[in-house]
């Protein structure tokens, strides 16, 4: 692990242009880690382009560098491409996967099921967030963290640990976050922007989602659903569903929570969450997806009834 970090720092020293990307529908860790790396690289004089297949959700627009993210990769050469928090390369989207004008690739991730698809692969499932891996690299480089880089790493960590509530909130997560606060991060300011600043239509969408609650498997599992009709009725979109899966997980006795999010007429994104006893990455993998022990996801085709039957059968047989 240390050797890989040193190799990556040498790649950074000896190259000048960098293309950074992450998975579709980027979350707090994906955005925080990529913008933290971009901030670090720019501060040491590198030419950096950050590309996402999807736009930055409004929730994370306050992060330094969020306004520089592009959805179209420039038609030019890059020395290095860094893929962050992605699990598998295809999740970066078709545009990045078909892009060939890059010399060296680096893969930074903390998913259990991540593929070694790059020239340099720094994968550590013990890291609380991919943002922690960015911290390790910058720290090994000798970088002196400023507030802009620090707030991105802090947001990556706080969001992927569920505000330090999840089992991945280890000593390193607290230590790095404490150091980022010493570098100028205002913890309340970040918390207010993340948790006290939601649009009204998000609550309206939640009001339609909660009545879909289903508790099954002798109270050990529960699910909620959001459909395209609900989006249309509220003038909402998928980015406003972040955290909805935590409502069924919060029920006493529930070990596995499931969130069904409709993508098309017969296609659903399925998110799994565990309280710790159950490895939901196994459920996701059985359906062609991936993820962590406590958080995983996949895409399943079929009617809502068919998708639910398929998912419930896998969960019930495992529990």
N, C-alpha and C positions, 0 to 999 in steps of 0.2 A: 504493500500500500504506500509506504513512504517513498519507495523507489519510483513508483508511478507518478507520485506528486512531484518529485524532483525532475522527472523526465518532462512533465507538463510545464513546469516553470521554465525549463530550458527551451522548450518549443516557443513559449511566450517571449522569452528574451530574444530569440533569434529570428522572429518573424514580425511583420508589420501590419498586415491586414487580416481582420477576423470577421467571420460571419457567424452569428449566434442564432440559435433557434430552439424551440421547445414544442411540446405537444399541442394538438388542436384543443380548443376550449381551455386555454391556459388558466390555471388556478394560482393561488397565492405563492406557492413554492416555485412553480414554473416561471412566473413573472418576476418574483423577487430575486431568484437565483440568477436569471439571465440578465436582469438589469444591474444586479450587483457586480457580475462579471464584466459587463459593459462599462460600468463606472470605473472599476479598477483598471481595466485595459486602457481606457481613455486617459485616465490620470497619469499613466506611465507612457503616454505618447503614442498609443496605437490607433490605427484606423479601424473603427468598429461599425458594423451594420447589424442591427437586431431585427430578425424577421420572425413574425408569427403568421401562421395560416389564418387565424382568426384575430379580430381586433382585440385590443386591451379592454376588459370589462370596466365600466365606469367606477366600480368599487376600488380598482387599483390605479386609477388615473392620476392619483396624487403622488405616486412614486417617482423619484427623480429618474428621468430618461424615458418615462412612459410615452412622452410625446414624440420620441424619435423612432419608435417601432414602425416598421414598414410591413405591408402585406404582400409586396412583390419584390423578389430578389433582384437587385440590379444586375444588368448584363455586363459583368466584369469578372476578373479573376480575384480570388482570395487565397492567401497563404494557408489559412487555417479555418476550418468550420468546427464549431463547438455545439454539440447537441446536449441539452440539459433536461433532466427529469422526464425521460421519454419512454422508458421501458422497452420499446421496440422501435426501430428506425421509421417504419411506415407511419407512425403516429405524428411525425413531423409534417405530413401532408405530401401530396403528389408533387408540388412545385419544388420543394427541397429535395425530395428523393430522386428527382430527375435532374437536379443541378449537378454538373460535373466540373465546373470551373474552380476547383479547390484542390490544393496539394496535399494537405494533412487534415485528418479528422480526429476529434477528441469527443469522448462520450462520458458525461458526468451524470451519475444516477444513484438512487438508493432503493430501487425496486428489487424485490427478491428475484423476479423473473427476467431481469434485463439481459439483453443479448450483448455479446462482445463484438459489435459491428464496426468499431472504429479502429484507427491506428493505435490510439491510446485510450484505454478504458479504465476509468476510476469509478468503480461500483462498490458501494459499501452499504449494505442493508442495515447496519448499526447506526448510520448517520440519521439523525432525526429529520433532516430535509436535505435536498440538493443544495440549498443555500449554505449548509454547513460545509459541504465539499468545496464550494467557492471560497469560503472563509479559509479553509485549510491551505488551498493553493495560494491565495493572496498573502496569507501569513508566512508561508514557506518562502515566498518571493521576497519577503521583507517589506511588504507594503504597509504604510502607515494609514490606517483606516480613518476616513473622514465621515461626516454625518451622512452625506449622500449615499455612499456605499453601505454604511452601517444600517441605515433604515431599510434598505432593500434586503439585506441579510436577516434583519430582525423580523420583517414581515414574512419572509420565506419560512422562518422557523416557527413563529407564533401561529401561522395559519396551518402548517402541516402537523403541528402538535395539538391542534384544537385548543389554542390558548394554554398550552402546557397541561392539558387534561388527559391526553392519550398516553398509551404505554411507551411510545417512542420519545417521550419527553425525558430524556436521560440527562446525566450530569453535564455532558458536553453541550446540550441544547441550552441549559440554564447558564452555563459558563460563558458561552459565546454571546448569548443574548445580553448578559450582564455587561460584557465588554463593549457591545454595541451601544448600550445606554451610556456608558462612560465616554463613548465617541460622539455623543450628541443626540442620540435618539430620545425623543420625548414619548415615554410609554403611553401616557394618557392620550396624547395627540393621535398616536397611531390607533389606539383602541377606539377612540371616538370616530375616526374615519372608517374603520373596518366594521364596527358594530353599532354605532349610534347615528348612522347616516343613510339609512335605507329609504328608497323611494316608496311612496304609498302603494304603487301597483304591486310591489313585492308582497305586501301584507294581504292585498286583495287576492293575489294568486295563491298564497298560503291558505287563505280562508276557503278556497275551492279544493285545495289539495288535501287538507286534514280530514274531511269527511270520507275520503277514499280509504282511510285506515283499515287494514285487515290484520288481525292477530291470529296466528295459527300455530300448529305444532305444540300444543299444550302450553301456549303462552311464551314459548321460547323464541318465536320469530314474529316479525311484524313488517308491514309494507305500507307505502303510500305511493300515489301515482299522480303524474301531471300529464295532461293530454294537450294536443294542439288546439282543441276547442277552448281549453282554459286559458292558454296564452292569448288567443284572439279576444276572448271576453274581457281580459284585463289589460290588453295592450302591452303585454309582457313578453319576455323571451327567456331562453334557457339560462342565461347568466344570473337571473334573479332567483333561480332555484337552489343556489349554493347554500348548503346547510339544512335543506329540507329533510334529508335522511336522518338527521340527528333527532327529529321528533319521535319517530317510532323506536329508535334506539334508546331513548330516555325512559321508556316504559319499564316499570319494575318487572323483572323476570325475563325480559327479552335479551337474548344473547346475539341474535343476528337481525339487523335491519336491512330492508331492501327498498330502493327507490326506483320506480319505473318511470322513465321520462321519454315520452313519445318523440321520435325524430321525423317519421313519415307515417303514412297510413298503416303500414304493416312493418314497422321497424322501431325498436325501443332500445334506449340506452338503459342498462341495468347497473345500479350502483349498490355495492354491498358494504356494510359496516358491522364490525364486531366489537363487543365490549372487552375482548381479550382472550376468552377461553376457546374461541373458534377461529380457525384460519380461513377467512373468507377468500383469500387468494386461490384456494383450491376450487371453490365454487366457480369463480370467474374463469379459471384456467379450463375447467370442464366445458365452458361455453365459448371458448376461444379468446378469452380476455386475459387480464393480468392484474398485478397490483401488489399490495402489502398484506401482511397477516391480518391487520385490522381494517384495511380499506382497499377495495378492489372494484373493478368494473369491466363490463363487456357490452357488446351490441348483439341483440337477438332479433331475428326477423320472425314475423307472424302477427296474428291478431293479439290484442292485449290478453284475451283469455288463454290463447295458446302459449304465449310467452310466460304468463304467470304459472300455468300448469307445469311447464318445463322447469322453470326456476324453483318453484315450490317443491317439486319432486326431488331435485338435487339436494336442496337444503334439508328436507325432511329425512332423506335417506342417510345423510351424514350425521344428523343429530340424533 
